[in-house]
Structure formats: structure tokens, C-alpha cells
Amino acid sequence: MGDRFDRLGVRHANVEALLRRPGIGHNNGPTFDMSWEAWVWRRASAKAWKAPKPEVAMLRLKRAERLGITYKELTSALMDSGAHLGAAVLPLSLAARVRRGPNREIVVEPRNSIADLVAKFRGRLFILGDLDAVPAMSEAERAEFLLLLNHAFDGKVEAVGWGHDGPAIRSMLKANALPHQEAFLVGSGIGHRVLGESAGLPLTKDIDSWLASGKSSS
């Protein structure tokens, strides 16, 4: 039938403290080494997050404006990765519609307002071409696709990568000598957020708020 009395229920509140093994540091606290590491960490964290000098803050603000992101997003990425953002990766499915013309030629039609956003963007721009979002292309057509994109986007696209996952983004950036920590993904929805995380990018920017300060109210 078990014990009729709950011994734990009548245990004194200080019993746990009495049974706990005391620390070997000052006043039974942590050791000096542990205290030192904690102090160093707190000091480094406070130094990293302290308000920057006005001229530094202004430079970061201008960089954020050029990239179409907020000052907070820029500084958060800097604190997390230690790298300065300078490039955007835009999925082709968001940027343009790709189809075959009457003579089987490849036709690139920019999405509404995306061409205007790209024109305002002042950073390095990379396009991730989803293999399922474009008609089947030969190697020659794929090699010439960058020229077609730049004709539609006024020469703003630096490179095109082919694939639909994080490694495809990493390969494209590596081929163009750009650390992935310096790029962010422009996307829409949870799928693109997962894509950006799988590529190790420090930021995924929703396309509806990308370059928002430059959008018209219409």
C-alpha cells in the first residue's frame, strides 16, 4: 500500500541547500576562472552592442538604405556574423516570368514593380534560378541567360545560380568570391525563410518590405 506519509512533503525548505555541494570559490561561489570568463563575456557583449559613434552609425544607415533593409537588420547581421552585408540573392520566381516565345526563344518578363525595386538597389545582386520555374534550357541558353536578365533589369544582375536549395546559393556566392555571411535573401513566406537559413545567410528580407522607403503609396 505504500507509505502513508509523504516525506518530501514535510522536508524543510533549507534541506536542498544544505545537501547541495558547496562551490569552491569565494563564499562557496563559483571558481575564479568561471567568474572571470563570465565577466569577460559580459564585457565583450556590452562592447559589441554599445551605441556606435555618430559617424559610424551614419555610414551603417547609408549602407542599409542602399541595400533596402533597416538599420536594425544591418546591425543585427553584423553582430551575429561579424560581416557587413553588401549583396542580395533574389529568387528568379519572384523577379521575373520566364517563357518561350513564338520562335522558341527565351523571354524574360520582369514581375510588376520588381524592376523598379532592382533599379533602386545599390548592392551586388544575384539571381537564384529555380530549375522548375523556367522552361527546359540547353547549356548554351543557360550560359546566355544572364544577358537576357540584364537586358530586363538594366545590367544590375551580377550572376545567376541554378538550383532550389541552400547549397545552390552557397555555390553561387562562392563562385563569385563572396562570403555567404555578406549576403541576404529577398523572399516571400516561410519557404524562402527556410531556404535562407539552410544557406546560412544572416538575413531573409521579405520582398514586401524590401526597399520600402522607396516605394510609392500607389
C-alpha positions, 0 to 999 in steps of 0.5 A, a space after each residue: 500500500 505504500 507509505 502513508 506519509 509523504 516525506 518530501 512533503 514535510 522536508 524543510 525548505 533549507 534541506 536542498 541547500 544544505 545537501 547541495 555541494 558547496 562551490 569552491 570559490 569565494 563564499 562557496 561561489 563559483 571558481 575564479 576562472 568561471 567568474 572571470 570568463 563570465 565577466 569577460 563575456 559580459 564585457 565583450 557583449 556590452 562592447 559589441 552592442 554599445 551605441 556606435 559613434 555618430 559617424 559610424 552609425 551614419 555610414 551603417 544607415 547609408 549602407 542599409 538604405 542602399 541595400 533596402 533593409 533597416 538599420 536594425 537588420 544591418 546591425 543585427 547581421 553584423 553582430 551575429 556574423 561579424 560581416 557587413 552585408 553588401 549583396 542580395 540573392 533574389 529568387 528568379 520566381 519572384 523577379 521575373 516570368 520566364 517563357 518561350 516565345 513564338 520562335 522558341 526563344 527565351 523571354 524574360 518578363 520582369 514581375 510588376 514593380 520588381 524592376 523598379 525595386 532592382 533599379 533602386 538597389 545599390 548592392 551586388 545582386 544575384 539571381 537564384 534560378 529555380 530549375 522548375 520555374 523556367 522552361 527546359 534550357 540547353 547549356 548554351 541558353 543557360 550560359 546566355 541567360 544572364 544577358 537576357 536578365 540584364 537586358 530586363 533589369 538594366 545590367 544590375 544582375 551580377 550572376 545567376 545560380 541554378 538550383 532550389 536549395 541552400 547549397 545552390 546559393 552557397 555555390 553561387 556566392 562562392 563562385 563569385 568570391 563572396 562570403 555567404 555571411 555578406 549576403 541576404 535573401 529577398 523572399 516571400 513566406 516561410 519557404 524562402 525563410 527556410 531556404 535562407 537559413 539552410 544557406 546560412 545567410 544572416 538575413 531573409 528580407 521579405 520582398 514586401 518590405 524590401 526597399 520600402 522607403 522607396 516605394 510609392 503609396 500607389 
